[in-house]
């Protein structure tokens, strides 16, 4: 599980999430993306890595709420965890 450490609303339907992901933060390259699931039986959503902080071992994701799965991801709060981030 990957814990959300920061959340910021860019608009009503667009959210920035900063998520703990040590291995991804260290190995990511420009253009890479991750597969995210909000819950155990949730849909797998590909998201581009917007930024990463190797020192804080976090990655930044920007999520637009356009469907059921992205709504679940956008509803998560700081301290909650994503089921998968690979």
C-alpha positions as a printed Julia matrix, in Angstrom:
86×3 Matrix{Float64}:
   0.0    0.0     0.0
   1.2    3.48   -0.86
   0.24   6.25    1.57
  -0.92   9.65    0.36
   1.18  12.34    2.05
  -0.21  15.44    0.31
  -3.37  16.36   -1.56
  -4.15  19.57   -3.43
  -7.2   20.46   -5.51
  -6.34  22.22   -8.77
 -10.06  22.5    -9.57
 -13.28  20.76   -8.61
 -12.36  17.75  -10.78
  -8.55  17.76  -10.8
  -6.47  16.63   -7.81
  -2.72  16.46   -7.2
  -1.64  13.55   -5.0
   1.82  13.08   -3.54
   2.24   9.39   -2.71
   4.98   7.42   -0.95
   6.61   5.14   -3.52
  10.34   4.62   -2.78
  11.21   2.25   -5.63
   9.32   4.26   -8.24
  10.72   7.6    -7.03
  14.28   6.29   -7.4
  13.87   4.59  -10.79
  11.37   6.7   -12.73
  12.33   8.48  -15.95
  10.59  11.17  -18.03
   7.54   9.73  -19.77
   7.06   6.87  -17.32
   3.64   6.11  -15.91
   2.23   3.99  -13.09
  -0.8    1.72  -12.79
  -3.01   2.73   -9.87
  -5.9    0.98   -8.11
  -7.94   2.79   -5.44
  -9.27  -0.38   -3.81
  -8.86  -4.16   -3.89
 -11.44  -4.75   -6.64
 -10.91  -1.42   -8.39
 -10.08  -0.81  -12.02
  -6.42  -0.39  -13.0
  -5.81   3.21  -14.13
  -2.61   4.32  -15.92
  -1.35   7.73  -14.72
   1.68   9.69  -15.82
   4.21  10.51  -13.11
   4.11  14.32  -12.91
   7.09  14.61  -10.53
   9.19  12.61   -8.08
  11.24  13.45   -5.0
  14.0   10.92   -4.38
  14.86  12.37   -0.94
  11.24  12.17    0.25
  10.66   8.9    -1.73
   7.43  10.24   -3.21
   5.84  10.56   -6.63
   3.33  13.19   -7.7
   0.23  12.21   -9.67
  -2.41  14.49  -11.17
  -5.83  12.83  -11.4
  -8.88  14.11  -13.27
 -12.21  12.87  -11.92
 -13.97  11.52  -15.04
 -15.38   8.16  -13.95
 -16.06   5.8   -11.07
 -12.46   4.69  -10.54
 -10.92   8.17  -10.76
 -13.66   9.47   -8.43
 -12.58   6.88   -5.84
  -8.94   7.95   -6.22
  -9.83  11.65   -5.96
 -11.92  10.97   -2.82
  -8.92   9.59   -0.93
  -7.45  11.88    1.72
  -4.0   12.42    3.25
  -3.12   9.31    5.27
  -5.2    6.99    3.07
  -3.46   4.46    0.83
  -3.73   3.35   -2.77
  -4.11  -0.42   -3.07
  -1.67  -0.64   -5.99
   0.91   1.73   -7.43
   3.11  -0.16   -9.86
